[in-house]
Amino acid sequence: MRAACLCLVFVTVLSARSLTPAWVELGPDGRNVARVVVETGDSCPSLQADGHAMAMQRREPVPEGFPPACEAAISATIRTLRLGTQKLKLPATPKSVIVFGDTGCRVAEKELQDCNDPVAWPFLRNAQTVARARPDLIVHVGDYLYRETECPDAKAGCTGPHGDNWPAWNADFFTPAAAALAAAPWAFTRGNHENCERSWRGWFYYLDPRPFDGTCTEQSDAWIAASGTLRIGMLDSAMVAAKDKKNASYVPRVAEQLTRLSGHVDWISVHHPFWAYLPGATPTAPLAAAWDKAKPKGVRMVVSGHMHVFEFLGFGDGRPSQLVAGDGGTSLEKVPIGQRLSAETVFGSMVNTGESRHDFGHTELHRVETNAVKGWSLELHELDGSKAFACMLPDKGDATCDNAK
C-alpha cells in the first residue's frame, strides 16, 4: 500500500508538467530549499506553505540542453509544505538517517553494467527500499552519474543516454531515485564523477544547494548541513584524484576547512573516505594527511563512498568512526573484501571493531536515547531491507559492532 501511495504522488506531480517529484535538500546556514525539475521554464509551480501559496522561482542560469529547475527557500518556521497533493517532509532533528552513494549505472570501456537489469543495477530497488523505511534524512555520499560514455556493446544492456545532460541524469539518478526523493529531505555530497572534467553541470544546477553561476568550481567551500540539532560538515573532494595528482594543494585547503568545522559538526560527509581498507589501494591518503594536520574536535563519524563496498571502521585512539557506503547500485569493487576488519591497521591506527561487506544495500542510523546509552545504532541493510550488520555509536566512547547473520 505504501509503495502505491508513492507512485500516486509521482503521477500527480507529473500531471503538473513536472519531470521529477519535488524534493527538499539541506543548504548552508539553514538555507534549505525545495526543488522540482519542470518541462518548461515559462512558469514555475507554487508550493503550499502552511496553507498559503509560495511561489517557486526558476534556478538560473539554465545549462544548455537541461530542463529548468524551480526552487524556493524554506523558512524554519514552516510546518507543512505541499506541491499539489505531494506532502514534502521538512528537516527536523532526525530519529533515523539513511546513507548511501555511488548509485549510477557503470558504463565504461572495461566495465559495463546492464542498466535495464534490476539485479545487475539495483539502484531503483535500493531507492524504493529506502523510501519504504521513511527516514527523517537521506545522505547521498556522491557519484550520481556513471553513464559518461556511449555503450560500446549493445548486448551488455547499457545502450541509452550518456554524458552530462538531462537524459543521462534522469536515467541514472532522477527516475530510479524518485520514490526516495519524495520521501525525506536530502543532503547531497559531491563525488569525483561530478568534477569539472565530468558531470559538473547536472551537479551544480540540480543538486548543489547554493546559487549557480553557470561555471564549475573545482573545490567548493565546506559548509554545514543542519537537520535540527544534527550537524553534518559537507566537504568537497571531487578533484582529489584529478588534476592535482600529487594533491600538494589539496591537503592544506581541506585542513583549513576542517579547522573551521572543528567543534561545530557531529559528522562529516565527504565522497572519498578519510580512512578505508582496500588491499593494494590508498585512495584516501590526501584526506588522511589533511585530518592529521587539522585534528578537528567533536567529529564522531565520517560518512563516505567512492569504494563500492560497505565498510565500517571503529577506532580507539580518538579518531572518529569511518563509514563507507558506496554500495548504492554501481558495480561493486572487483576485489571482494567481505571480512572482519578488527585488528587491521589503517593509516597508522588499529581498527577496534568493523567489517567490510561486498553487497549492495544502504546504511540506516537510528537515534538511541536511554538511561544506559545515548548515540546511534548503525545497521547495514541489504536490498530486501534485511539487516546484515549492526554497530552502536555512543555519543561518548568507542563504537561496538556485531554480526546480524
C-alpha positions as YAML, in Angstrom:
chain: A
units: angstrom
residues:
- id: 1
  name: MET
  ca: [0.00, 0.00, 0.00]
- id: 2
  name: ARG
  ca: [2.83, 2.39, 0.87]
- id: 3
  name: ALA
  ca: [4.58, 1.84, -2.48]
- id: 4
  name: ALA
  ca: [1.29, 2.52, -4.29]
- id: 5
  name: CYS
  ca: [0.99, 5.83, -2.49]
- id: 6
  name: LEU
  ca: [4.49, 6.83, -3.61]
- id: 7
  name: CYS
  ca: [3.59, 6.05, -7.22]
- id: 8
  name: LEU
  ca: [0.39, 8.08, -6.94]
- id: 9
  name: VAL
  ca: [2.34, 11.10, -5.71]
- id: 10
  name: PHE
  ca: [4.76, 10.81, -8.64]
- id: 11
  name: VAL
  ca: [1.95, 10.58, -11.19]
- id: 12
  name: THR
  ca: [0.20, 13.57, -9.64]
- id: 13
  name: VAL
  ca: [3.37, 15.67, -9.86]
- id: 14
  name: LEU
  ca: [3.94, 14.59, -13.45]
- id: 15
  name: SER
  ca: [0.48, 15.86, -14.38]
- id: 16
  name: ALA
  ca: [1.63, 19.32, -13.24]
- id: 17
  name: ARG
  ca: [4.24, 19.37, -16.05]
- id: 18
  name: SER
  ca: [6.99, 18.29, -13.67]
- id: 19
  name: LEU
  ca: [9.66, 15.80, -14.64]
- id: 20
  name: THR
  ca: [10.53, 14.78, -11.07]
- id: 21
  name: PRO
  ca: [8.88, 14.73, -7.69]
- id: 22
  name: ALA
  ca: [9.60, 17.81, -5.61]
- id: 23
  name: TRP
  ca: [12.38, 17.30, -3.10]
- id: 24
  name: VAL
  ca: [13.80, 19.12, -0.09]
- id: 25
  name: GLU
  ca: [17.53, 19.50, 0.41]
- id: 26
  name: LEU
  ca: [19.65, 20.91, 3.19]
- id: 27
  name: GLY
  ca: [21.69, 24.04, 2.49]
- id: 28
  name: PRO
  ca: [24.36, 26.04, 4.32]
- id: 29
  name: ASP
  ca: [23.42, 28.12, 7.36]
- id: 30
  name: GLY
  ca: [19.93, 26.63, 7.44]
- id: 31
  name: ARG
  ca: [19.10, 27.92, 3.94]
- id: 32
  name: ASN
  ca: [17.22, 24.80, 2.92]
- id: 33
  name: VAL
  ca: [15.44, 24.63, -0.43]
- id: 34
  name: ALA
  ca: [12.64, 22.78, -2.20]
- id: 35
  name: ARG
  ca: [13.21, 21.96, -5.86]
- id: 36
  name: VAL
  ca: [11.48, 20.29, -8.79]
- id: 37
  name: VAL
  ca: [12.54, 19.81, -12.42]
- id: 38
  name: VAL
  ca: [9.92, 21.00, -14.93]
- id: 39
  name: GLU
  ca: [9.34, 20.56, -18.65]
- id: 40
  name: THR
  ca: [9.36, 24.25, -19.46]
- id: 41
  name: GLY
  ca: [10.60, 27.35, -17.75]
- id: 42
  name: ASP
  ca: [7.67, 29.53, -18.82]
- id: 43
  name: SER
  ca: [6.28, 29.34, -15.30]
- id: 44
  name: CYS
  ca: [7.08, 27.55, -12.05]
- id: 45
  name: PRO
  ca: [4.54, 25.86, -9.80]
- id: 46
  name: SER
  ca: [3.54, 27.27, -6.43]
- id: 47
  name: LEU
  ca: [4.01, 25.44, -3.17]
- id: 48
  name: GLN
  ca: [1.51, 25.50, -0.33]
- id: 49
  name: ALA
  ca: [3.33, 26.51, 2.86]
- id: 50
  name: ASP
  ca: [1.11, 26.23, 5.93]
- id: 51
  name: GLY
  ca: [-1.85, 26.56, 3.59]
- id: 52
  name: HIS
  ca: [-0.58, 29.68, 1.83]
- id: 53
  name: ALA
  ca: [0.74, 29.91, -1.73]
- id: 54
  name: MET
  ca: [4.54, 30.21, -2.00]
- id: 55
  name: ALA
  ca: [5.95, 30.82, -5.47]
- id: 56
  name: MET
  ca: [8.89, 28.85, -6.79]
- id: 57
  name: GLN
  ca: [11.44, 30.60, -8.98]
- id: 58
  name: ARG
  ca: [13.42, 29.29, -11.91]
- id: 59
  name: ARG
  ca: [17.01, 28.44, -10.99]
- id: 60
  name: GLU
  ca: [19.32, 30.44, -13.22]
- id: 61
  name: PRO
  ca: [21.24, 30.14, -15.44]
- id: 62
  name: VAL
  ca: [19.76, 27.00, -17.01]
- id: 63
  name: PRO
  ca: [22.53, 24.95, -18.69]
- id: 64
  name: GLU
  ca: [22.00, 24.37, -22.39]
- id: 65
  name: GLY
  ca: [20.15, 21.13, -23.04]
- id: 66
  name: PHE
  ca: [18.83, 20.82, -19.45]
- id: 67
  name: PRO
  ca: [15.19, 21.39, -18.46]
- id: 68
  name: PRO
  ca: [14.86, 24.06, -15.80]
- id: 69
  name: ALA
  ca: [14.64, 23.52, -12.08]
- id: 70
  name: CYS
  ca: [12.27, 25.56, -9.94]
- id: 71
  name: GLU
  ca: [13.16, 26.28, -6.32]
- id: 72
  name: ALA
  ca: [12.02, 28.04, -3.18]
- id: 73
  name: ALA
  ca: [13.79, 28.79, 0.07]
- id: 74
  name: ILE
  ca: [12.24, 27.04, 3.07]
- id: 75
  name: SER
  ca: [11.90, 29.05, 6.24]
- id: 76
  name: ALA
  ca: [12.48, 27.25, 9.52]
- id: 77
  name: THR
  ca: [9.06, 28.47, 10.68]
- id: 78
  name: ILE
  ca: [7.17, 26.50, 8.01]
- id: 79
  name: ARG
  ca: [5.34, 23.49, 9.45]
- id: 80
  name: THR
  ca: [3.69, 21.96, 6.36]
- id: 81
  name: LEU
  ca: [4.73, 22.11, 2.73]
- id: 82
  name: ARG
  ca: [2.98, 20.68, -0.33]
- id: 83
  name: LEU
  ca: [3.29, 20.68, -4.09]
- id: 84
  name: GLY
  ca: [-0.13, 19.69, -5.35]
- id: 85
  name: THR
  ca: [-1.04, 16.54, -3.44]
- id: 86
  name: GLN
  ca: [2.58, 15.74, -2.60]
- id: 87
  name: LYS
  ca: [3.46, 16.49, 1.01]
- id: 88
  name: LEU
  ca: [7.14, 17.34, 1.46]
- id: 89
  name: LYS
  ca: [8.86, 16.16, 4.62]
- id: 90
  name: LEU
  ca: [10.69, 19.04, 6.30]
- id: 91
  name: PRO
  ca: [14.07, 18.96, 8.06]
- id: 92
  name: ALA
  ca: [13.97, 18.29, 11.80]
- id: 93
  name: THR
  ca: [16.16, 16.63, 14.39]
- id: 94
  name: PRO
  ca: [16.29, 13.13, 12.91]
- id: 95
  name: LYS
  ca: [15.49, 9.89, 14.65]
- id: 96
  name: SER
  ca: [16.55, 7.97, 11.53]
- id: 97
  name: VAL
  ca: [19.11, 8.72, 8.81]
- id: 98
  name: ILE
  ca: [19.91, 6.66, 5.70]
- id: 99
  name: VAL
  ca: [23.29, 6.89, 3.97]
- id: 100
  name: PHE
  ca: [24.26, 5.53, 0.57]
- id: 101
  name: GLY
  ca: [26.11, 6.57, -2.57]
- id: 102
  name: ASP
  ca: [27.78, 5.51, -5.83]
- id: 103
  name: THR
  ca: [24.40, 4.82, -7.38]
- id: 104
  name: GLY
  ca: [24.68, 5.29, -11.17]
- id: 105
  name: CYS
  ca: [24.93, 2.56, -13.82]
- id: 106
  name: ARG
  ca: [28.55, 1.92, -14.77]
- id: 107
  name: VAL
  ca: [29.25, 2.35, -18.49]
- id: 108
  name: ALA
  ca: [32.98, 2.30, -19.14]
- id: 109
  name: GLU
  ca: [35.16, 0.63, -21.74]
- id: 110
  name: LYS
  ca: [36.33, -2.14, -19.43]
- id: 111
  name: GLU
  ca: [33.35, -2.37, -17.12]
- id: 112
  name: LEU
  ca: [29.69, -2.47, -18.16]
- id: 113
  name: GLN
  ca: [26.52, -2.85, -16.10]
- id: 114
  name: ASP
  ca: [23.24, -3.91, -17.63]
- id: 115
  name: CYS
  ca: [21.26, -0.74, -16.93]
- id: 116
  name: ASN
  ca: [17.98, -2.48, -17.77]
- id: 117
  name: ASP
  ca: [18.51, -5.36, -15.34]
- id: 118
  name: PRO
  ca: [17.36, -4.53, -11.78]
- id: 119
  name: VAL
  ca: [19.63, -7.29, -10.45]
- id: 120
  name: ALA
  ca: [22.75, -6.11, -12.26]
- id: 121
  name: TRP
  ca: [21.99, -2.43, -11.47]
- id: 122
  name: PRO
  ca: [19.82, -2.41, -8.33]
- id: 123
  name: PHE
  ca: [19.63, 1.32, -7.57]
- id: 124
  name: LEU
  ca: [15.89, 1.50, -8.24]
- id: 125
  name: ARG
  ca: [15.20, -1.34, -5.82]
- id: 126
  name: ASN
  ca: [17.54, 0.17, -3.24]
- id: 127
  name: ALA
  ca: [15.87, 3.60, -3.50]
- id: 128
  name: GLN
  ca: [12.40, 2.08, -3.15]
- id: 129
  name: THR
  ca: [13.52, 0.19, -0.03]
- id: 130
  name: VAL
  ca: [14.93, 3.44, 1.35]
- id: 131
  name: ALA
  ca: [11.61, 5.21, 0.70]
- id: 132
  name: ARG
  ca: [9.64, 2.49, 2.49]
- id: 133
  name: ALA
  ca: [11.88, 2.91, 5.55]
- id: 134
  name: ARG
  ca: [10.56, 6.51, 5.87]
- id: 135
  name: PRO
  ca: [13.79, 8.09, 7.21]
- id: 136
  name: ASP
  ca: [13.97, 11.63, 8.52]
- id: 137
  name: LEU
  ca: [17.06, 12.40, 6.41]
- id: 138
  name: ILE
  ca: [18.89, 10.82, 3.46]
- id: 139
  name: VAL
  ca: [22.59, 11.49, 2.90]
- id: 140
  name: HIS
  ca: [23.98, 10.69, -0.55]
- id: 141
  name: VAL
  ca: [27.77, 10.45, -0.43]
- id: 142
  name: GLY
  ca: [28.35, 11.24, -4.11]
- id: 143
  name: ASP
  ca: [28.79, 9.81, -7.62]
- id: 144
  name: TYR
  ca: [25.37, 10.04, -9.26]
- id: 145
  name: LEU
  ca: [26.16, 9.71, -12.96]
- id: 146
  name: TYR
  ca: [28.22, 6.86, -14.42]
- id: 147
  name: ARG
  ca: [26.84, 6.84, -17.98]
- id: 148
  name: GLU
  ca: [29.62, 9.08, -19.20]
- id: 149
  name: THR
  ca: [30.45, 7.36, -22.49]
- id: 150
  name: GLU
  ca: [28.49, 5.66, -25.23]
- id: 151
  name: CYS
  ca: [27.73, 1.99, -24.62]
- id: 152
  name: PRO
  ca: [30.35, 0.01, -26.59]
- id: 153
  name: ASP
  ca: [28.35, -3.22, -26.67]
- id: 154
  name: ALA
  ca: [24.57, -3.23, -27.09]
- id: 155
  name: LYS
  ca: [24.46, -6.83, -25.91]
- id: 156
  name: ALA
  ca: [25.63, -5.66, -22.48]
- id: 157
  name: GLY
  ca: [22.35, -3.79, -21.91]
- id: 158
  name: CYS
  ca: [23.92, -0.37, -21.49]
- id: 159
  name: THR
  ca: [22.56, 1.40, -24.56]
- id: 160
  name: GLY
  ca: [20.87, 4.71, -23.86]
- id: 161
  name: PRO
  ca: [21.75, 8.28, -22.93]
- id: 162
  name: HIS
  ca: [25.24, 9.24, -21.82]
- id: 163
  name: GLY
  ca: [27.14, 12.39, -20.91]
- id: 164
  name: ASP
  ca: [26.46, 15.40, -18.73]
- id: 165
  name: ASN
  ca: [22.93, 16.08, -19.96]
- id: 166
  name: TRP
  ca: [19.35, 15.70, -18.79]
- id: 167
  name: PRO
  ca: [18.57, 12.31, -20.40]
- id: 168
  name: ALA
  ca: [21.59, 10.74, -18.69]
- id: 169
  name: TRP
  ca: [20.95, 12.43, -15.32]
- id: 170
  name: ASN
  ca: [17.30, 11.41, -15.48]
- id: 171
  name: ALA
  ca: [18.13, 7.79, -16.32]
- id: 172
  name: ASP
  ca: [20.96, 7.43, -13.82]
- id: 173
  name: PHE
  ca: [19.50, 9.35, -10.88]
- id: 174
  name: PHE
  ca: [16.16, 11.13, -11.02]
- id: 175
  name: THR
  ca: [13.98, 8.32, -12.36]
- id: 176
  name: PRO
  ca: [15.29, 5.50, -10.12]
- id: 177
  name: ALA
  ca: [15.56, 7.83, -7.11]
- id: 178
  name: ALA
  ca: [12.03, 9.27, -7.47]
- id: 179
  name: ALA
  ca: [10.41, 7.46, -4.52]
- id: 180
  name: ALA
  ca: [13.29, 8.28, -2.18]
- id: 181
  name: LEU
  ca: [13.48, 11.90, -3.37]
- id: 182
  name: ALA
  ca: [9.87, 12.36, -2.33]
- id: 183
  name: ALA
  ca: [10.25, 10.52, 0.97]
- id: 184
  name: ALA
  ca: [12.64, 12.69, 3.02]
- id: 185
  name: PRO
  ca: [14.96, 15.70, 2.98]
- id: 186
  name: TRP
  ca: [18.37, 15.05, 1.40]
- id: 187
  name: ALA
  ca: [21.95, 16.17, 1.99]
- id: 188
  name: PHE
  ca: [23.86, 15.84, -1.29]
- id: 189
  name: THR
  ca: [27.63, 15.27, -1.37]
- id: 190
  name: ARG
  ca: [29.70, 15.91, -4.50]
- id: 191
  name: GLY
  ca: [31.65, 12.94, -5.88]
- id: 192
  name: ASN
  ca: [34.55, 12.69, -8.28]
- id: 193
  name: HIS
  ca: [32.11, 11.82, -11.09]
- id: 194
  name: GLU
  ca: [30.78, 15.36, -10.63]
- id: 195
  name: ASN
  ca: [34.16, 17.06, -11.01]
- id: 196
  name: CYS
  ca: [34.96, 19.71, -13.62]
- id: 197
  name: GLU
  ca: [36.14, 17.14, -16.15]
- id: 198
  name: ARG
  ca: [32.96, 15.05, -15.91]
- id: 199
  name: SER
  ca: [29.32, 15.67, -14.94]
- id: 200
  name: TRP
  ca: [29.50, 19.04, -13.21]
- id: 201
  name: ARG
  ca: [26.57, 20.78, -14.93]
- id: 202
  name: GLY
  ca: [23.92, 18.44, -13.58]
- id: 203
  name: TRP
  ca: [25.54, 18.52, -10.14]
- id: 204
  name: PHE
  ca: [25.79, 22.28, -9.72]
- id: 205
  name: TYR
  ca: [22.45, 23.04, -11.35]
- id: 206
  name: TYR
  ca: [20.19, 20.39, -9.84]
- id: 207
  name: LEU
  ca: [21.81, 19.20, -6.60]
- id: 208
  name: ASP
  ca: [24.21, 21.77, -5.15]
- id: 209
  name: PRO
  ca: [22.14, 23.87, -2.70]
- id: 210
  name: ARG
  ca: [23.98, 27.13, -3.32]
- id: 211
  name: PRO
  ca: [23.47, 29.73, -6.08]
- id: 212
  name: PHE
  ca: [24.69, 28.67, -9.54]
- id: 213
  name: ASP
  ca: [26.71, 30.98, -11.82]
- id: 214
  name: GLY
  ca: [26.97, 28.66, -14.81]
- id: 215
  name: THR
  ca: [30.60, 27.70, -14.19]
- id: 216
  name: CYS
  ca: [32.38, 24.84, -12.46]
- id: 217
  name: THR
  ca: [34.18, 25.26, -9.15]
- id: 218
  name: GLU
  ca: [36.96, 22.70, -8.78]
- id: 219
  name: GLN
  ca: [36.66, 22.53, -4.99]
- id: 220
  name: SER
  ca: [33.66, 24.13, -3.31]
- id: 221
  name: ASP
  ca: [33.98, 25.53, 0.18]
- id: 222
  name: ALA
  ca: [32.91, 23.37, 3.10]
- id: 223
  name: TRP
  ca: [29.52, 24.06, 4.67]
- id: 224
  name: ILE
  ca: [27.32, 22.75, 7.48]
- id: 225
  name: ALA
  ca: [24.08, 20.90, 6.80]
- id: 226
  name: ALA
  ca: [21.82, 21.16, 9.84]
- id: 227
  name: SER
  ca: [18.80, 18.93, 10.37]
- id: 228
  name: GLY
  ca: [17.51, 20.10, 13.73]
- id: 229
  name: THR
  ca: [20.35, 19.52, 16.17]
- id: 230
  name: LEU
  ca: [22.29, 17.12, 13.92]
- id: 231
  name: ARG
  ca: [25.07, 19.00, 12.15]
- id: 232
  name: ILE
  ca: [27.00, 17.50, 9.23]
- id: 233
  name: GLY
  ca: [30.09, 19.09, 7.73]
- id: 234
  name: MET
  ca: [29.87, 18.80, 3.93]
- id: 235
  name: LEU
  ca: [33.27, 18.51, 2.24]
- id: 236
  name: ASP
  ca: [34.00, 18.55, -1.50]
- id: 237
  name: SER
  ca: [36.65, 16.01, -2.55]
- id: 238
  name: ALA
  ca: [35.68, 15.89, -6.25]
- id: 239
  name: MET
  ca: [39.16, 16.80, -7.51]
- id: 240
  name: VAL
  ca: [41.20, 14.75, -5.05]
- id: 241
  name: ALA
  ca: [42.48, 12.40, -7.75]
- id: 242
  name: ALA
  ca: [42.11, 14.55, -10.86]
- id: 243
  name: LYS
  ca: [44.33, 17.47, -11.91]
- id: 244
  name: ASP
  ca: [46.26, 17.78, -8.65]
- id: 245
  name: LYS
  ca: [47.88, 14.36, -9.00]
- id: 246
  name: LYS
  ca: [50.17, 14.72, -6.00]
- id: 247
  name: ASN
  ca: [47.50, 16.62, -4.05]
- id: 248
  name: ALA
  ca: [50.04, 19.21, -2.96]
- id: 249
  name: SER
  ca: [47.46, 21.99, -2.86]
- id: 250
  name: TYR
  ca: [44.53, 19.83, -1.78]
- id: 251
  name: VAL
  ca: [45.82, 18.89, 1.67]
- id: 252
  name: PRO
  ca: [46.20, 22.43, 3.11]
- id: 253
  name: ARG
  ca: [42.85, 23.54, 1.66]
- id: 254
  name: VAL
  ca: [40.99, 20.65, 3.29]
- id: 255
  name: ALA
  ca: [42.93, 21.05, 6.52]
- id: 256
  name: GLU
  ca: [41.83, 24.68, 6.67]
- id: 257
  name: GLN
  ca: [38.21, 23.68, 6.10]
- id: 258
  name: LEU
  ca: [38.43, 21.01, 8.79]
- id: 259
  name: THR
  ca: [39.82, 23.59, 11.21]
- id: 260
  name: ARG
  ca: [36.78, 25.80, 10.58]
- id: 261
  name: LEU
  ca: [34.41, 22.85, 11.10]
- id: 262
  name: SER
  ca: [36.16, 21.81, 14.31]
- id: 263
  name: GLY
  ca: [33.79, 21.84, 17.27]
- id: 264
  name: HIS
  ca: [30.77, 22.68, 15.10]
- id: 265
  name: VAL
  ca: [29.75, 19.36, 13.50]
- id: 266
  name: ASP
  ca: [28.80, 15.85, 14.63]
- id: 267
  name: TRP
  ca: [29.55, 14.06, 11.34]
- id: 268
  name: ILE
  ca: [31.43, 14.83, 8.16]
- id: 269
  name: SER
  ca: [30.15, 13.77, 4.73]
- id: 270
  name: VAL
  ca: [32.80, 13.55, 2.02]
- id: 271
  name: HIS
  ca: [32.91, 11.34, -1.06]
- id: 272
  name: HIS
  ca: [36.42, 9.96, -0.56]
- id: 273
  name: PRO
  ca: [36.92, 8.25, 2.82]
- id: 274
  name: PHE
  ca: [39.48, 9.65, 5.22]
- id: 275
  name: TRP
  ca: [40.40, 6.08, 6.14]
- id: 276
  name: ALA
  ca: [39.44, 2.85, 4.41]
- id: 277
  name: TYR
  ca: [40.69, -0.69, 3.97]
- id: 278
  name: LEU
  ca: [41.27, -1.83, 0.40]
- id: 279
  name: PRO
  ca: [44.33, -4.01, -0.26]
- id: 280
  name: GLY
  ca: [46.62, -2.54, -2.88]
- id: 281
  name: ALA
  ca: [44.96, 0.89, -2.98]
- id: 282
  name: THR
  ca: [45.30, 4.13, -0.99]
- id: 283
  name: PRO
  ca: [42.58, 6.43, -2.37]
- id: 284
  name: THR
  ca: [42.28, 8.41, 0.84]
- id: 285
  name: ALA
  ca: [45.88, 9.44, 1.58]
- id: 286
  name: PRO
  ca: [45.35, 13.21, 0.94]
- id: 287
  name: LEU
  ca: [42.33, 13.33, 3.25]
- id: 288
  name: ALA
  ca: [44.13, 11.37, 5.95]
- id: 289
  name: ALA
  ca: [47.02, 13.84, 5.74]
- id: 290
  name: ALA
  ca: [44.62, 16.78, 5.97]
- id: 291
  name: TRP
  ca: [42.98, 15.26, 9.06]
- id: 292
  name: ASP
  ca: [46.35, 14.77, 10.76]
- id: 293
  name: LYS
  ca: [47.22, 18.38, 10.02]
- id: 294
  name: ALA
  ca: [43.95, 19.86, 11.35]
- id: 295
  name: LYS
  ca: [42.89, 17.35, 14.04]
- id: 296
  name: PRO
  ca: [39.33, 18.75, 14.28]
- id: 297
  name: LYS
  ca: [37.39, 18.31, 17.50]
- id: 298
  name: GLY
  ca: [33.95, 16.87, 18.12]
- id: 299
  name: VAL
  ca: [33.55, 14.75, 14.96]
- id: 300
  name: ARG
  ca: [32.05, 11.37, 15.83]
- id: 301
  name: MET
  ca: [31.80, 9.85, 12.34]
- id: 302
  name: VAL
  ca: [32.87, 10.37, 8.74]
- id: 303
  name: VAL
  ca: [30.46, 9.10, 6.06]
- id: 304
  name: SER
  ca: [31.82, 8.46, 2.56]
- id: 305
  name: GLY
  ca: [31.59, 6.39, -0.60]
- id: 306
  name: HIS
  ca: [33.97, 6.08, -3.58]
- id: 307
  name: MET
  ca: [34.87, 2.48, -2.75]
- id: 308
  name: HIS
  ca: [31.99, 0.33, -3.99]
- id: 309
  name: VAL
  ca: [31.54, -1.69, -0.82]
- id: 310
  name: PHE
  ca: [30.18, -1.26, 2.68]
- id: 311
  name: GLU
  ca: [32.78, -0.69, 5.36]
- id: 312
  name: PHE
  ca: [32.64, 0.38, 8.94]
- id: 313
  name: LEU
  ca: [35.80, 1.10, 10.90]
- id: 314
  name: GLY
  ca: [35.73, 1.96, 14.58]
- id: 315
  name: PHE
  ca: [38.96, 3.19, 16.16]
- id: 316
  name: GLY
  ca: [40.03, 3.59, 19.77]
- id: 317
  name: ASP
  ca: [42.62, 6.36, 19.56]
- id: 318
  name: GLY
  ca: [40.30, 9.38, 19.32]
- id: 319
  name: ARG
  ca: [39.85, 9.07, 15.56]
- id: 320
  name: PRO
  ca: [36.13, 9.18, 14.57]
- id: 321
  name: SER
  ca: [34.42, 6.14, 13.11]
- id: 322
  name: GLN
  ca: [34.51, 5.81, 9.31]
- id: 323
  name: LEU
  ca: [31.51, 4.60, 7.32]
- id: 324
  name: VAL
  ca: [31.95, 3.74, 3.63]
- id: 325
  name: ALA
  ca: [28.55, 3.44, 1.96]
- id: 326
  name: GLY
  ca: [29.49, 3.06, -1.69]
- id: 327
  name: ASP
  ca: [27.10, 0.13, -2.14]
- id: 328
  name: GLY
  ca: [24.14, 2.03, -3.60]
- id: 329
  name: GLY
  ca: [23.99, 0.44, -7.04]
- id: 330
  name: THR
  ca: [27.16, 0.98, -9.08]
- id: 331
  name: SER
  ca: [29.05, -2.25, -9.85]
- id: 332
  name: LEU
  ca: [30.89, -3.40, -6.74]
- id: 333
  name: GLU
  ca: [34.67, -3.48, -6.32]
- id: 334
  name: LYS
  ca: [36.39, -6.17, -8.37]
- id: 335
  name: VAL
  ca: [38.35, -7.25, -5.31]
- id: 336
  name: PRO
  ca: [35.78, -8.53, -2.80]
- id: 337
  name: ILE
  ca: [36.82, -7.89, 0.78]
- id: 338
  name: GLY
  ca: [34.00, -9.25, 2.90]
- id: 339
  name: GLN
  ca: [35.85, -9.68, 6.17]
- id: 340
  name: ARG
  ca: [36.10, -8.57, 9.75]
- id: 341
  name: LEU
  ca: [38.47, -5.61, 9.97]
- id: 342
  name: SER
  ca: [39.19, -5.75, 13.70]
- id: 343
  name: ALA
  ca: [42.94, -5.57, 14.43]
- id: 344
  name: GLU
  ca: [43.72, -4.31, 10.89]
- id: 345
  name: THR
  ca: [45.95, -1.24, 10.79]
- id: 346
  name: VAL
  ca: [44.60, 1.61, 8.64]
- id: 347
  name: PHE
  ca: [46.73, 4.73, 8.17]
- id: 348
  name: GLY
  ca: [48.62, 4.10, 11.38]
- id: 349
  name: SER
  ca: [45.68, 3.27, 13.66]
- id: 350
  name: MET
  ca: [44.32, -0.11, 14.63]
- id: 351
  name: VAL
  ca: [40.68, -0.88, 13.93]
- id: 352
  name: ASN
  ca: [38.95, -1.85, 17.17]
- id: 353
  name: THR
  ca: [35.77, -3.03, 15.50]
- id: 354
  name: GLY
  ca: [34.50, -3.11, 11.96]
- id: 355
  name: GLU
  ca: [33.71, -5.03, 8.83]
- id: 356
  name: SER
  ca: [33.68, -4.88, 5.05]
- id: 357
  name: ARG
  ca: [30.78, -6.31, 3.00]
- id: 358
  name: HIS
  ca: [30.73, -6.87, -0.75]
- id: 359
  name: ASP
  ca: [26.96, -6.48, -1.24]
- id: 360
  name: PHE
  ca: [24.51, -3.85, -2.45]
- id: 361
  name: GLY
  ca: [22.43, -2.03, 0.15]
- id: 362
  name: HIS
  ca: [22.29, 1.07, 2.33]
- id: 363
  name: THR
  ca: [23.09, 2.09, 5.90]
- id: 364
  name: GLU
  ca: [20.41, 3.04, 8.41]
- id: 365
  name: LEU
  ca: [21.17, 5.02, 11.56]
- id: 366
  name: HIS
  ca: [18.62, 5.22, 14.36]
- id: 367
  name: ARG
  ca: [18.87, 7.54, 17.32]
- id: 368
  name: VAL
  ca: [19.04, 5.78, 20.70]
- id: 369
  name: GLU
  ca: [18.46, 7.67, 23.94]
- id: 370
  name: THR
  ca: [18.09, 5.53, 27.04]
- id: 371
  name: ASN
  ca: [19.38, 5.69, 30.59]
- id: 372
  name: ALA
  ca: [22.10, 3.24, 29.58]
- id: 373
  name: VAL
  ca: [23.32, 4.80, 26.32]
- id: 374
  name: LYS
  ca: [22.87, 7.81, 24.08]
- id: 375
  name: GLY
  ca: [24.05, 7.59, 20.49]
- id: 376
  name: TRP
  ca: [23.27, 6.00, 17.14]
- id: 377
  name: SER
  ca: [22.63, 2.42, 16.18]
- id: 378
  name: LEU
  ca: [24.09, 1.73, 12.73]
- id: 379
  name: GLU
  ca: [22.71, -1.05, 10.55]
- id: 380
  name: LEU
  ca: [23.69, -2.30, 7.11]
- id: 381
  name: HIS
  ca: [20.53, -3.24, 5.23]
- id: 382
  name: GLU
  ca: [20.55, -5.35, 2.10]
- id: 383
  name: LEU
  ca: [18.31, -4.75, -0.91]
- id: 384
  name: ASP
  ca: [15.35, -6.55, 0.63]
- id: 385
  name: GLY
  ca: [15.62, -4.41, 3.76]
- id: 386
  name: SER
  ca: [17.03, -7.20, 5.95]
- id: 387
  name: LYS
  ca: [19.70, -6.27, 8.48]
- id: 388
  name: ALA
  ca: [23.14, -7.76, 7.78]
- id: 389
  name: PHE
  ca: [25.42, -5.98, 10.25]
- id: 390
  name: ALA
  ca: [24.99, -3.68, 13.22]
- id: 391
  name: CYS
  ca: [27.03, -1.33, 15.39]
- id: 392
  name: MET
  ca: [26.44, 1.02, 18.29]
- id: 393
  name: LEU
  ca: [27.99, 4.50, 18.10]
- id: 394
  name: PRO
  ca: [27.67, 6.12, 21.53]
- id: 395
  name: ASP
  ca: [27.97, 9.88, 21.83]
- id: 396
  name: LYS
  ca: [30.92, 9.23, 24.12]
- id: 397
  name: GLY
  ca: [33.26, 6.28, 23.91]
- id: 398
  name: ASP
  ca: [34.17, 3.74, 21.26]
- id: 399
  name: ALA
  ca: [31.88, 2.03, 18.74]
- id: 400
  name: THR
  ca: [31.00, -1.65, 19.12]
- id: 401
  name: CYS
  ca: [29.77, -3.94, 16.33]
- id: 402
  name: ASP
  ca: [28.27, -7.38, 15.86]
- id: 403
  name: ASN
  ca: [27.17, -9.64, 13.01]
- id: 404
  name: ALA
  ca: [23.46, -9.92, 12.30]
- id: 405
  name: LYS
  ca: [23.89, -13.05, 10.19]
...
